[in-house]
C-alpha cells in the first residue's frame, strides 16, 4: 500500500498548487531513481484531491483508504505483470475504454503508468494515442527512472517533474546513471563476490573456454536468489566490460560480445530465462 508519509515534498507541493488552481496538466512524467517515492507522491495528490477529511490528505477517510487499497473506480495503475520485465500493449488497451468514461466519484480519473521505461514499443504507441486524444477529464502520471527510455513523442506531451537525487559515487552512482532505482540498490546489497564471478565468466567467453557453461549455471543460481535487480546488474556488468575492451582496442572481440548481449536483450524481452540466456552465451563462445 502506498505510504503518504514518504513522498517527494517539492513535487507534491507543485502538484497541489496546480490542483488548487484547477491547472493540473493532462499528463506528467515523474523522473526519479526512487520510483516508490514517486508512486507515493502520485497517490498523495490523488488522495488530496478526493479526501473527505479536514487535513487533506489524512489517509484515513473512506476515500483515501479506498484509493490506497486499490478499490477506487477513478484510479488505474499499470505496471509490469509479476515475472515480466515489460509492460505490454494488452495492459494499455483497457485504458482506451476508460478514457471515454466520466469520473465515477471525483472530478478526474487518474491513470498511473509505473516503470514507464518498461513499456514495449507497441504499448508506448498505444499510450501515445491516448495522450493525443484526451476526451475525458483524465490526468495521466508516468513514472520512470530514466526519461531517455521513454519515447520522445510521449515526453513531449507531458510535463516533466525531475526529482532531485542525492549524489552518489562509485558503483551506486554508475547504477543510478544506468536506470537503477534506490529500491533496487537496496535489494542488490553488496556484490563483490558476484562481481568476481561475472568477471570470470566474461573472461571465459573471451577465451572461448568450455568451462563457461559451468560458470553460466553458477551465475544462474546466484541471479535466481538475488531476483530481478541481480539479473539487471548481471547484464549491465557484462556490457560494461565489453565496452571497456572496445575502448581499449579489442575491437573485433568486444564488438562481437556486445552484439550477442544485444541478442540477449531481445531474448529477455521475450521472457527467455536468465539461465537460458547465459547458456546461449556460453555455447556461442565455445571453440
N, C-alpha and C positions, 0 to 999 in steps of 0.2 A: 504494500500500500504506500502511495506517495507520502512523503514527510514534509508538511508545510513549514516546519521549522528549519529545514535545510534547503534554503533557496539562495539564489544569487540576488542580493538585495537591490543592486543597481538595476538589473534587468527587471525585477519585479516592480520597482518604482516607476520605471519607464512605461511598462505595460499598464500599470494602474492609472498613471496620468492620461494615457491615451484612452482608456476606458471611461474615466471620469469626464473627459471632454467629448466623448462619443466619436473618437477618431481612431479606433482600432483599425489597423490595416487588414486587408483580406488575407494576407499571408505573411508569416515571419519565418526566417531561418535563424535558429539559435546555434551558434558555433562554439563548441567548448570541448575540452578534454574530459570534462566531468559531465557525462550525459545524464547521469542520475540526478544531479543537481538541476540541470536544465529541465528535466521532466517534472521535478518537484515545483520548479518555478512556473511552468505552464499550468499545472494543477492549482497552484496558489492563485493565479489570475482567474481561472475558471470558477474556483470556489468564491473568490472575492466578488465576482460578477453575479453569483447566484445565492450567496449566503443570506440566511434569514435572521442571523444574529445581529447584535449591535456593533460588536467589534469585528468587522469583516476583514479577512475570513476567520471565523472562530474554529473551523474544523470539526465542530461538534454538532451543529444543527443538522436537521434531517437532510437538507440539500447537500451540504458538504460531505456528510457521511455517504450518501448515495454516489456522489461524484468520485470520492476517493476509493470506494469499493467497486467501482466499475459498473454501477447499476443506475446510470442516469441516461435518459434517452437522447440527450443532445450532445453527448461526448463519445467520440470514436477514436480508439487507439489502434494504430497499425504498427507492427514491429516484426522482425523475422520470427518465423514459427520455430518452436523448440526443435533443436537438432539441425537447423538450417542456417546458412550464413547470409542468405539474401532474402529480400522482400520481393515477392512475385507479383505479377500483374493481377493474378486472381485475388490478391488481398486488397488491391486498389480499386478494382471494378465495382465492388458494392458501394463505394463512396459516391459513385455517379448517381445511383438511385437516391441516396440520402441527400445529395446536393439539391435535388428538386423539391425536397420537403421543407415545410416551415418548422421553426423550433417548436418542440412539444411543450416546453415549460418556460424557458428563459427567452432572452432577446436574440441570442445567437446559438448556432450549432458550432461545435468545435471538432475539427479533425486534427489528430496528432500523429505525425509520422516520426516515430522514434528510429534512431540509427538510419537516417535518410541516406547516408553514404552506402547503405547495403541494397538500395533499390536496383533491380535489374534494369536494363535499358528499356525494355517494353513497359515495365512498371513506371519508370521515370516519364516516359512519353504519355502514359495514361494519366499520371498525376498532372503533367503539364497541361493536358486538355482541360482538367478540372480547374486549374488555376486561371486558365484563359477565359473561362465562362462561368464566373460566379453568379449564378442565377438565384441564389438564396442568401440570407444573412448568415454566412459561414466564415469563421476565422480558422485558417489552417496554420498549424505550427509544425515546422520541420526541425528536427534536432539532429545535428551531425557533428562528428569530431574532426571533420576535415571538409571545409567548404569546397575545396578543389575536386572532391569526389562526387559533388552534386552537379548535375547538368547546368551549364551556364545559362541556358534558357529558363531553367527553373529559378536559379539565383536572381536573375534579372526581374522576376515577378514577385519577389519577396522583399520585405525589409529585413536586413541582416543585423542581428544583435550578436556581437562577438564578446564572449565572456573573457574577462581578464584572468590569466592564469599565473600562478606563481612560477617564477623562473626555475627551471630545472636543468641540471647538467649531467654529463656522463650518460650512462645507459638510459636513465629515465627521460632525460632531455631528448635523446635520439628517438626513443619510442613515442613520446608525445608528438614529436615532429612528424612521425610516420603513422599517425592516426590512432594511437592507443589512448584509452581513457584512463582517468585516475583509478577507476574501479578495476580496470584490467591490470594496471600496475600492481595494485594491492593483491589481486589474486595470483599474479605471477610470482611475487616474492623474490627470493634470492635465486640466481640462475647460474652461478659459477660452474657447477658440475655439469649442468645441462649444456652450457656454452661449449665446454671442452668436448662433450660427446658429439655435438653438432659439428665442431671443427674437425674432429677425427673423421666423421662421415664425409664431410666435404673434401678432405684430403684423399680419402679412399676413392671418391668419384674421380678426382683428378688423376690418381694413379691407376685408375681402372682396376682396382683391387677387388677380387671376388669376395673378400670379407665385408664389403659394403652392404651386402644383403643381410648379414648378421647385425651390423650396426643399425640398419634400417628398422629391424624388428625391435631392437632395444629402444630406439628413439620413439617408435610407435607406442611402446608400453609407457614410456615417460609422458608422452603427449596425452595418452588416454587418462592418466592420473591427473595431469595438470589442467585438462579441459581446453576450451576454446582459446583463451589467452595464450596458452603454451603453444598451441598449434599455429596461431598467428605469428608468434615470436619465432618459431622454427623457420618458417618460410622467409621471414624478414632477415634472419641471420644468414641464411644461405645466399640470398640476393646480395646482402651487404658484402660478403666475402668475394662473391663473383665480380661485383662491381669494383672492389678494391683490386682484384687481379687484373681487371680490364684496365684500370688506371696505371697499373704497374707494367703494362706492356704485354701481358699474356692474352693477346687479342683473340686468337682463334679459339683457344680453350675456354676462356671466360665467357665469350660471346655464345658459345655452344651451350654452356651450362645455363646461362641466363635464358636462352631460347627454350630450354627444357623446363625451366622454372615457370616461364610464361604458359607453357602447356599445362603444367601442374595447376596454375591458377584457373585455367579453363576446366580442368578436371574437378577442382574443388567447387566451382560454381555449379557443376552437375552433381554435387554431393557424393563424389568419389571419396572413400575413406582415406584418412591420413596414411594408414599403413599401405594401402594400395598405391598411393602417390609416391611414397618412399620406395616401395618395391619397383615402381616404374623407373625411378632414377637409378637405383642400384643395378637393375638388369640392363638398362640402356647404356650404362657406362662400364660394363664388364668387357674384358677383351674377348 
